[in-house]
Structures are given as C-alpha cells and as structure tokens.
Amino acid sequence: RALNAIERGGNNRDLMRFYAYNMTTHSVAIMMNFDTLFTTALDSVLDPFIADTTAKSIYTITTDENKVNLGNLIIKPDSTELDTIINLYATTVYDETTTTTGWDGTSVTGLDAEGFLTYYLLHNSPAGSTQAAASSSSLIQSFHTNSQCGLPWLCHYNSSWDTATEEECREYTQAWYERRNHFFDVNWSNRPNSRLQNIPSNSSDFFLGYCGYSYYDGNTNNTSSAYTNVATYHAIPDPISCGTAGSSETVTLTTGGAISLYTVTGSEDLCTLVLVNEVGTADEYITPVGRSYSGHDWEGQNPMNPTFDCSSDETPTTYCFATNLPSAITTTQEYRLVSYNRAAITPEQDASRFLIKSTFGPTRQDVNDFVT
C-alpha cells in the first residue's frame, strides 16, 4: 500500500498540495511551482472555467515525464473530491518494482502529489477534468522550464546551450526574479532572508540565476560573449539524493567545491558525505564531511566541518548546499555518499543502552527487570 511505502521514507510533505481542494471559500485554486512564471492575466481562462458549472479542473501534461504539470493545475475546490483523493491514496495498491506497475498497475509512479494526481486525473477520469494542450496559448498562459533552464534559484547554467536557448533562459530567469522582487516589495512588510540579498544592489543587470557563472552587461544585442566569469559567486548545483540503505555512491563537486544534497526524510535513515582516501588500497580510510539523519538538515562534521546552507527558497526546505570544499583532490581520493538505516530496536536493547550510560554496566537480569 502507498501509505506503507510513505512510512518507509517517501516524502509525504508534498501531499499538502491535496488541500488546495479544501479551499472552498474560493471559486478557483491554482497549484503552482516556485519556477512557474505567468506571462499574462488568466481572466480568459478562469472566467469561462468558473462559468461552466460542470468543469472541475484544467491541467497539462509535462513533455519530459508525461505527468500532470503541478506548476499550473487549475481546480475548483471541493471537499468531497478531497475526501475521494485521500481515500484513493490510502487504499490504492502501489508498486514500482517494475516499469509496468506503479499506481494500480498503470505505470504511473511517484508517491508525491505529482505522481498520484497523474494517476487520479488520467486513469480515474473524474468528471469535469479537462486536459489542455501545453502549447495552447488560449488555455495555458504560463512558462515553466525546469527541464530546460533549470530552477531559477539554483543558478543553473549549461555550457552546451546554443545562443537562442541561452537567451531564452536568461530572459526567463531574470523575469522570474523581477516578478519575485516586485511581489516582495509590494506585499511583504518584513522581507525574509533570501539569497537574493547576496546580489550586489548596484548591479541591476546582474544575470540573476546564473550567478555562479556569468554577468550580463545589459546589452541584449550581445551573444554569449556578453557573459564573463564572476569568481566571487558559486553556482548552486542540482541537489543529489542519497541512495538506499547500505549503498555507497561516488559524487563529484562542481565549480567552487560546491555540492547540494537532499535532506534525509526517513526517521531511521542516516546519510553521510565522506572523503575516501587511498581508494582501492589496503590503507583506504575515510574523512567525515557531513551528515543528515531522521529528517534533520545537513550538518558539517570534523575535521573538515563545512557549513551547509539550508535556507533554500523552497518551502518546506528539502536540500542543503555547501561550497569551498576541497575539489582539487588526488587520484586516490573521492567523495562518497554512504547511506544507512537503523532497524527498530527492541525494548531490551533500548533498556540496555540506557543502563550502559547510567550505571556501571547492566546484567541481563537488570535489563529484563528494567523492561518489566
């Protein structure tokens, strides 16, 4: 069952999206991602949608993963439909051991909101739900380029982009930040701490989002030659997930000795970042770098003790990043992510741990007496 899989480490925080269906004081609710950019007012979409008493949702399908795009999902809140969704989530068989299983054997995978709502909308065919063509400007008037331009706040840049893609992503990223700044200025009395504060206030043309690689001089006629390296800013690389318990995976740092790591979610899970020395020899040993466990943010460990920044603009925060780690390592060194899972301990083991710390050492009878 899906809920059992969630308990084994799935990210159930994303399921809060379901409660958009419970916002019944509003005639319409729109699910968005942080990197969704609306290009115009949605009146021409929302007015007929509201007027149609049989309409319940409008959605598009992502071209890269063939899933419902939660960056722009328009719904009419309905608490009864929310009950239906929750009941289906709790009772539908979920299995991703093969590519043809997933939710109820439909091949749709993902325990998050995107995975389940794809199954719900595409395979349960709720009345009143309409799929809009992603290219239909008359229906969907937003821009979402996670797969091409990357998330704006991760300072993504791909040196293989051609000039047209580079310019498109530059315009998208800068427009995203401009609208975000405008929202802050107009609506927020106490602006939250944000990485935007690291952008020089006198550099209005700074290529926001490509802060680790480029500075844009404001001349829109220039091509890629308009970008010059800015060594004081480090790119925030795409976050890396820890593997399953018992795994050990080699990872590579990006420019500036940077790495982003997803926070461990399972209550019994531990993931460590280590520097392995003398790789492949009998003298191999590790140097601790950082760790995340039981849903806690990443933290540095001695002797390297790097600082992990977990103040991402995502809510809730799901990843942390560190920079200035030694990236010029030798051929006999490598960074690895090593994952562990602590099996549930018995009452006797729990009692033994406590008594070892609080006495001069328990006997088996002491442990049994403590438990009973």
LINBELLIN-V418551 format. One record per run of one state. SS is the DSSP state (H for helix, E for strand, - for the rest). FROM is the first residue (numbers start at 1). TO is the last residue. If there is no record, write none. Layout:
# LINBELLIN-V418551
ss=SS from=FROM to=TO
ss=SS from=FROM to=TO
This chain:
# LINBELLIN-V418551
ss=- from=1 to=1
ss=H from=2 to=7
ss=- from=8 to=11
ss=H from=12 to=22
ss=- from=23 to=28
ss=E from=29 to=32
ss=- from=33 to=36
ss=E from=37 to=38
ss=- from=39 to=42
ss=H from=43 to=51
ss=- from=52 to=56
ss=E from=57 to=59
ss=- from=60 to=60
ss=E from=61 to=61
ss=- from=62 to=67
ss=E from=68 to=68
ss=- from=69 to=71
ss=E from=72 to=75
ss=- from=76 to=78
ss=H from=79 to=91
ss=- from=92 to=93
ss=E from=94 to=95
ss=- from=96 to=101
ss=E from=102 to=103
ss=- from=104 to=112
ss=H from=113 to=123
ss=- from=124 to=128
ss=E from=129 to=131
ss=- from=132 to=141
ss=E from=142 to=143
ss=- from=144 to=145
ss=H from=146 to=149
ss=- from=150 to=151
ss=H from=152 to=154
ss=- from=155 to=162
ss=H from=163 to=187
ss=- from=188 to=194
ss=H from=195 to=198
ss=- from=199 to=223
ss=H from=224 to=226
ss=- from=227 to=239
ss=E from=240 to=240
ss=- from=241 to=247
ss=E from=248 to=251
ss=- from=252 to=253
ss=E from=254 to=254
ss=- from=255 to=257
ss=E from=258 to=262
ss=- from=263 to=268
ss=E from=269 to=277
ss=- from=278 to=284
ss=E from=285 to=293
ss=- from=294 to=298
ss=E from=299 to=300
ss=- from=301 to=308
ss=E from=309 to=309
ss=- from=310 to=318
ss=E from=319 to=322
ss=- from=323 to=333
ss=E from=334 to=341
ss=- from=342 to=346
ss=H from=347 to=358
ss=- from=359 to=363
ss=H from=364 to=371
ss=- from=372 to=372
